Amino acid sequence: MSKAVGIALGAVLVVMGAVFTVQGLGYLAGSPMTGVTLWAVIGPVVALVGLVLVVRSVRRR
């Protein structure tokens, strides 16, 4: 995986994780995911995976 692809994919995962978290907490309405605690737990995990991918991609030569 190239450096740019890793950074882009990681950034997308961070944004998705943030959206999942906000929806799970009930702050972003209009989805079946709204207010479901499961998404409030999955969201930070997805965001953390994305953050790790970004950091590893930036450090890659």
N, C-alpha and C positions, 0 to 999 in steps of 0.2 A: 504494500500500500504506500502510495507516495505521501510526502509530507502534507501537501495541500489537501489531499483527499481526507487524510486523518483529521486534520484541523476542522475541515468543513463538516465531516460526519460527527465529530465530537461536539461542535457547536450546535448542530441540529438536535442531538440528544440532550444537551443541556436545556435548550428551549422547550423541547417536548416534555422533559421532566418537570420544568417549571410550570407548564400549562397543566400537566396531570395533577401536580400538587395543588395548584390554585382551584382547579375544578373539584378535586376531592375534598377540599376544605369548604366548598360551597360559595366561593367568591366569584366564580365565573359561571353564570347560569346558561341554560339553553342546551344542555347535553345530558344524556342518560348517566354520564359519569359524575354529574354534579351532586355533591353531598355524600358520595360513597367513600367511606374511609379507606377502602382498599387502594384507591388511586392516590390518596394522600400519603400512603406508605410507598407505593411503587414509584411515584414521581421523584422523590429525592434519590432513590436508588438509580434510576435512569439518568438523572442529572449528574450524579457522582461518576457513573461509568463514562459519560460524555466528557466530564472534566479530566478524568484520568487519560482518556484517549487524546484530548487536546494537549495535555502536558507531555505525554510520551511522544506525540508527533512533533512538538516544538523542539524537544531535546534531540530528536533524530538528526543524524548528519545529512 
